[in-house]
Amino acid sequence: MDNNHLDHERAQVQDFIDRQLKLAPMGHQVLIIQPYVKWGNNKDRNTSPDIKLDESQSLVHTLADWKVVDMIKVGLTTFQKQTFFGPGNVDSISEMIAQDKRISAVFISVNILKPIQHQHLEHRFRVPVYDRYLMVIQIFRQHAVTREAKLQVALAEVPYIWSRIRGVHEGYLERLGTEAGQIALSDNLSFDDKKDLFKEYEKKLKKSIEKLRSHRKHLRHNRKNKDLPVVAIVGYTNAGKTSLVKALTDDAGLVPKDCLFATLDVTVHSGMLPSNMKVLYIDTIGFISDIPTRLIEPFVATLEDAMFADIVIHVRDISHPNVKVQKEIVETTLKGMNIANNLLDYVIDVGNKVDRLGDTTKYQDLSDESVLVSCTTGIGLDELKSKIEQQIIKRTGRRIMKIRVRTGYDEYEWLRAHTAIVSIETDGDYSVVEVVVTKSDLDVFKSLFICKKKKN
């Protein structure tokens, strides 16, 4: 097969991907349908349809040029029907769309629709239908800036596309006779050709990501050599992670955004603790409910920096009505990752946006160890910095100690260069230097200056 023919087939596959993902560069006017199970074992008793609907609305608002024109809740007995909704609901929704010419797309806020469900609903509604998987992919595509984030998004799309290709091959679309089905079946690529090209496509993505993963490993190694403590900031999307990093570091370059998935790229920012110890804060991608695990899995590479941190700050929007459920989602996700060295034993719980609350005693989800902060007003930030410092000292084996050295001499200058100086008190020709020091640096200091004096 010559290169021109191969390039043509790859272009066809990319076109197939774009069509299956229903990319909408001009945006959409959206009808949101929030389904929920009314009763039985599958009923979600941790939240309410109204809270879910509010998050669904936030997902749409996150996309540029997308607007919500109407919203409805639909109670069902199960999400497993081949048509998803019953005939009566399908008829009434179809009538609603036909009468409102503003509606150009429907967002059914369930994690993922089966291919046969999806195609049936598009056939009946006659507009593009999005599930949460497709909606989050649109957001990821808009917010991915770096090459790594774009590669991770592309890899996250692969399982979804595979399911649609299999749907075509198994005749779901052909049986339904939909326009999308006819387009998918009419191209010149056979199922086996698509399968081979997608395998090659996925292989190249993974190879590129592995190279970036090796680069990140090298950067982590460099940071480790400098022995700088690392703090990972995790939390539910839009909990205020970037705002907290900005508040802790005074980094003017950080511009927090009030939207879901504002951060896709893991970024590192330096800050100072009360003891003048330098620390690195890692801002990470946010978590969200009702998203298939396979959509999050490709982003593990970007979360590896967080997995190798010294401590973790779990930021929560304490003003959110679903704060308890959001906490459980983040904790469950973290426990499912390969986090080393008992890192989850060193998690600081931070309740953000406390300025939006009235009486904080009403919130039963707070523990005695929780730190309440406001990135907007600065409430609680000093307490949080002190707690971070205490945890780092405990976690990394650092020590706070006073060392008496001759002012201006080698041992004095060595301490200034290799430790965090808390305070200096002069005592004649000597200085009492209070420092935060690692065990390895303390051993070096003893070897250079104390053992050397004993030998002399």
Secondary structure, DSSP 4 states (H G I P E B T S, - for coil): --HHHHHHHHHHHHHHHHHHTT--TT--EEEEEEEEE-SSTT---SS-HHHHHHHHHHHHHHSTT-EEEEEEEEEES-S-STTSS-HHHHHHHHHHHHH-TT--EEEE-SS---HHHHHHHHHHH-S-EE-HHHHHHHHHHHH--SHHHHHHHHHHHHHHHHHHHHHHHTTHHHHHT-HHHHHHHHSS--HHHHHHHHHHHHHHHHHHHHHHHHHHHHHHHHHHHHT--EEEEEEBTTSSHHHHHHHHHT-TT----SSTT---S-EEEEEE-TTS-EEEEEE-PPB-SS--HHHHGGGHHHHHHHHT-SEEEEEEETTSTTHHHHHHHHHHHHHTS---TTGGGGEEEEEE-GGG-S-GGG-TT--TT-EE--TTT-TTHHHHHHHHHHHHHHHHT-EEEEEEEETTSHHHHHHHHHSEEEEEEEETTEEEEEEEE-HHHHHHHIIIIIHHHHH-
